[in-house]
Amino acid sequence: MAISEHLLLKKMSGHVGRQIVFKQYGNKTIVAKYPDMSNRTLSPRQLRVNEIMEEANAEAKRIMADEELSREAQVRLNVTRNKLYTSLIREYFKAVRAAEGE
């Protein structure tokens, strides 16, 4: 890992060719190796959240595909069209947490 305060790298972030990563920490740019995520293991809670997110995505897409359901959801959630998808995801997570008693 290298730290740079070079003018050309000042606001750079992201990755290059899945080889190196540029990160911002305060006024410094960190250059590091791209992380190897192939051997990571997820906890049971992380797996459950991923599962809920898949379900939430499917439900949000279903609602947004139907114009009438989409309008009803906009009114119910009191959001504009461009914020509907995120609001539907949030609503789904809240419903799941309430059902699971968290």
Contacts in CASP RR format, 6 or more apart in sequence:
PFRMAT RR
TARGET T0000
AUTHOR 0000-0000-0000
METHOD contacts of the structure
MODEL  1
MAISEHLLLKKMSGHVGRQIVFKQYGNKTIVAKYPDMSNRTLSPRQLRVN
EIMEEANAEAKRIMADEELSREAQVRLNVTRNKLYTSLIREYFKAVRAAE
GE
1 30 0 8 1.000
1 31 0 8 1.000
1 32 0 8 1.000
1 33 0 8 1.000
2 30 0 8 1.000
2 31 0 8 1.000
2 32 0 8 1.000
3 28 0 8 1.000
3 29 0 8 1.000
3 30 0 8 1.000
3 31 0 8 1.000
4 28 0 8 1.000
4 29 0 8 1.000
4 30 0 8 1.000
4 31 0 8 1.000
5 27 0 8 1.000
5 28 0 8 1.000
5 29 0 8 1.000
6 29 0 8 1.000
9 22 0 8 1.000
9 29 0 8 1.000
9 31 0 8 1.000
10 29 0 8 1.000
11 24 0 8 1.000
12 22 0 8 1.000
12 29 0 8 1.000
13 22 0 8 1.000
13 23 0 8 1.000
13 24 0 8 1.000
13 29 0 8 1.000
14 21 0 8 1.000
14 22 0 8 1.000
14 23 0 8 1.000
15 21 0 8 1.000
15 22 0 8 1.000
15 34 0 8 1.000
16 22 0 8 1.000
17 34 0 8 1.000
18 34 0 8 1.000
19 33 0 8 1.000
19 34 0 8 1.000
20 31 0 8 1.000
20 32 0 8 1.000
20 33 0 8 1.000
20 34 0 8 1.000
21 31 0 8 1.000
21 32 0 8 1.000
21 33 0 8 1.000
21 34 0 8 1.000
21 35 0 8 1.000
22 29 0 8 1.000
22 30 0 8 1.000
22 31 0 8 1.000
23 29 0 8 1.000
23 30 0 8 1.000
23 32 0 8 1.000
24 30 0 8 1.000
42 50 0 8 1.000
52 92 0 8 1.000
52 93 0 8 1.000
52 96 0 8 1.000
53 89 0 8 1.000
55 92 0 8 1.000
55 96 0 8 1.000
56 88 0 8 1.000
56 89 0 8 1.000
56 92 0 8 1.000
56 93 0 8 1.000
56 96 0 8 1.000
57 89 0 8 1.000
59 88 0 8 1.000
59 92 0 8 1.000
60 85 0 8 1.000
60 88 0 8 1.000
60 89 0 8 1.000
60 92 0 8 1.000
62 69 0 8 1.000
63 69 0 8 1.000
63 70 0 8 1.000
63 73 0 8 1.000
63 88 0 8 1.000
64 70 0 8 1.000
64 84 0 8 1.000
64 85 0 8 1.000
64 88 0 8 1.000
70 81 0 8 1.000
70 84 0 8 1.000
73 84 0 8 1.000
73 87 0 8 1.000
73 88 0 8 1.000
74 80 0 8 1.000
74 81 0 8 1.000
74 84 0 8 1.000
77 84 0 8 1.000
77 87 0 8 1.000
77 88 0 8 1.000
77 91 0 8 1.000
79 87 0 8 1.000
END
